[in-house]
Amino acid sequence: MSTAPTLGNLVLELPEAAALFERLGLDYCCGGSRTLDEACRRQGLDAKTVGALLQALADEPRGAGLEVHDVARTTISELCDHIVARHHDPLRRDLPRITDLLATVVRVHGKDHPELHDLQRLFAGTREELEAHLHTEEETLFPACRALDEDRSRDAAVDREVLALLEDDHAHTGDALCALRELAGGYRTEAALCGTHRTLLRALRAFELDMHQHIHEENNVLFGRVRDRIGGA
């Protein structure tokens, strides 16, 4: 398999690659514009070896591994609907749940583990920013995208500044995800302080994985298609 395509395009062409990139620490969402060679150099990995792993994945029957989300052949409107159903709606359920788990763990263990307070504060800020972000997408961007898909009128044009703002939000969220992982000890459940802490670590890890897929689908798929339609960078 060629190492020239970007990580984002590789996941678009082969959705199963997302799980491989997660295991190798290759950022295919916010860093989705990097080529495989560039990303491997950053992580100290051999690009030829990773390319061989990708080829092995490509040779497997579709659906043989973990659940994947193939958005390569969806319309812009269908992609917006998919993002709301697969990512936004579950986020609205999971963010309060993680907040409650954090509150319990901080109350029980925070005195002896001050890093838990930092984790709680960072997650609270990330939640607030994400909730505002989802509102902007659903009330401003996605309606314009659907109108663009239906070619209704020039008034439906997507604002390029909104796209740039949302991409900046994604970059900030990517930084926050890295910081959350560090504060939570890499989500190692064997180091959990109690059953509730173990549940919290698993929930935060699932949140991270979903956000990676979520940002990939927007940065590397939706936004690119919209820019192709409206013209310009």
C-alpha positions in Angstrom: 0.0 0.0 0.0 1.3 3.5 -0.9 2.5 5.7 1.9 1.7 8.9 -0.1 -2.0 9.3 1.0 -2.8 11.2 4.2 -3.9 9.4 7.3 -7.3 10.9 6.9 -7.6 9.6 3.4 -6.3 6.2 4.4 -9.1 5.9 7.1 -11.6 7.2 4.6 -10.6 4.4 2.1 -10.1 1.8 4.8 -12.1 2.5 7.9 -10.5 -0.5 9.7 -7.3 1.5 9.7 -8.6 3.8 12.5 -8.2 1.0 15.1 -4.7 0.3 14.0 -3.8 4.0 14.1 -5.2 4.2 17.6 -3.0 1.4 18.8 0.1 3.0 17.2 -0.6 6.5 18.5 -1.0 7.9 14.9 -3.3 11.0 14.9 -5.7 10.5 12.0 -8.2 13.2 13.1 -6.5 16.5 13.9 -3.3 15.2 12.2 -5.2 13.7 9.3 -3.5 15.9 6.7 -0.1 14.2 7.4 1.2 11.4 5.2 1.9 8.0 6.7 5.6 8.7 6.3 5.4 12.0 8.2 3.2 10.6 10.9 5.4 7.5 11.4 8.6 9.7 11.7 6.9 11.7 14.4 6.2 8.5 16.4 9.5 6.7 15.6 7.7 4.0 13.6 8.8 2.3 10.4 6.4 3.4 7.6 7.0 0.3 5.5 6.0 -1.9 8.4 2.9 0.1 9.1 2.1 0.0 5.4 2.3 -3.8 5.5 -0.1 -3.9 8.4 -2.5 -1.7 6.4 -2.3 -3.9 3.4 -3.1 -6.9 5.6 -6.1 -5.1 6.9 -7.2 -4.3 3.3 -6.9 -8.0 2.3 -9.2 -9.1 5.1 -12.9 -9.5 4.4 -14.9 -6.4 5.2 -16.5 -6.5 8.7 -14.1 -9.1 10.0 -12.8 -6.8 12.8 -14.2 -4.1 15.0 -17.2 -1.9 14.1 -16.2 0.7 11.5 -18.0 3.6 10.0 -17.6 3.8 6.3 -18.6 7.3 5.3 -16.9 7.3 1.9 -20.0 7.1 -0.2 -22.5 9.2 1.8 -23.9 12.5 0.6 -23.2 15.6 2.6 -26.7 15.5 4.1 -26.4 11.9 5.0 -23.0 12.6 6.6 -24.5 15.4 8.7 -27.3 13.1 9.8 -24.7 10.3 10.6 -22.6 12.6 12.7 -25.6 13.8 14.8 -26.9 10.3 15.4 -23.6 8.5 15.9 -21.6 11.2 17.7 -23.6 14.2 18.9 -26.5 12.4 20.5 -24.4 9.9 22.4 -22.1 12.7 23.5 -25.1 14.5 25.1 -25.7 11.3 27.1 -22.1 10.5 27.9 -20.8 13.9 29.0 -23.1 14.2 32.1 -22.4 10.6 33.0 -18.6 11.1 32.9 -19.1 14.4 34.9 -21.0 12.4 37.6 -18.4 9.7 37.7 -15.7 12.3 38.1 -17.5 13.9 40.9 -17.8 10.6 42.8 -14.1 9.7 42.3 -12.9 13.2 43.3 -15.1 13.1 46.4 -13.7 9.7 47.5 -10.1 9.9 46.4 -9.4 13.6 45.6 -7.7 14.3 49.0 -4.9 11.8 48.3 -4.8 12.3 44.5 -4.8 16.0 43.6 -4.4 15.2 39.9 -8.1 14.1 40.0 -9.1 17.7 40.6 -7.1 18.8 37.6 -8.8 16.0 35.5 -12.2 17.2 36.7 -11.6 20.8 35.9 -10.2 20.0 32.4 -13.1 17.7 31.6 -15.6 20.4 32.8 -14.0 22.9 30.4 -13.9 20.5 27.6 -17.6 19.6 28.1 -18.6 23.2 28.0 -16.7 23.9 24.8 -18.0 20.7 23.2 -21.6 21.5 24.0 -21.3 25.0 22.4 -19.5 23.4 19.4 -22.3 20.9 18.9 -24.9 23.7 19.0 -23.0 25.7 16.3 -22.8 22.7 14.0 -26.4 21.7 14.4 -27.9 25.2 14.2 -25.6 26.9 11.7 -23.3 24.5 9.8 -25.4 21.4 9.2 -28.5 23.3 7.9 -26.3 25.2 5.5 -24.6 21.9 4.4 -28.0 20.2 3.8 -29.2 23.2 1.8 -25.9 23.1 -0.2 -26.5 19.4 -0.9 -29.9 20.2 -2.2 -28.7 23.2 -4.4 -31.5 25.3 -3.1 -29.9 28.8 -3.4 -26.8 30.9 -3.0 -28.2 32.0 0.4 -27.5 28.5 1.6 -23.7 28.9 1.1 -21.5 27.7 3.9 -19.5 30.3 5.7 -15.8 29.5 5.3 -15.0 31.3 8.6 -17.4 29.0 10.4 -15.5 26.0 9.0 -12.2 27.5 10.1 -13.5 28.2 13.6 -14.8 24.7 14.0 -11.5 23.3 12.8 -9.8 25.4 15.5 -12.2 24.0 18.0 -11.2 20.5 16.9 -7.5 21.3 17.4 -8.2 22.6 20.9 -10.2 19.5 21.7 -7.4 17.3 20.4 -5.0 19.0 22.8 -7.5 18.5 25.6 -7.8 14.8 24.8 -4.1 14.4 25.1 -4.0 16.2 28.5 -7.0 14.2 29.8 -5.2 11.0 28.9 -2.0 12.1 30.7 -3.9 13.2 33.8 -5.7 9.9 33.9 -2.6 7.8 33.7 -3.1 6.6 30.2 -6.5 5.1 31.2 -4.8 2.0 32.7 -7.6 0.2 34.5 -5.1 -1.9 36.4 -4.2 1.2 38.3 -7.8 2.1 39.2 -8.4 3.2 42.8 -11.8 1.5 43.0 -14.6 0.2 40.8 -16.1 3.6 40.1 -12.6 4.9 39.1 -12.2 1.9 36.7 -15.6 2.7 35.2 -14.5 6.3 34.8 -11.3 5.3 33.0 -13.2 3.1 30.6 -15.7 5.9 29.9 -13.0 8.4 29.3 -11.2 6.0 26.9 -14.4 5.4 25.0 -14.9 9.2 24.9 -11.4 9.7 23.4 -11.9 7.0 20.8 -15.3 8.4 19.7 -13.9 11.9 19.5 -11.1 10.8 17.3 -13.6 9.2 14.8 -15.9 12.2 15.2 -13.2 14.8 14.4 -11.9 12.7 11.5 -15.3 12.5 9.9 -15.7 16.2 10.1 -12.2 17.5 9.4 -11.2 15.0 6.8 -14.5 14.1 5.1 -17.3 16.6 5.7 -15.4 19.8 5.6 -13.3 18.7 2.6 -16.5 17.9 0.6 -18.1 21.2 1.5 -15.0 23.1 0.5 -14.9 21.3 -2.8 -18.6 22.3 -3.4 -18.2 26.0 -2.5 -14.8 26.4 -4.0 -11.6 27.7 -2.5 -9.7 26.7 0.6 
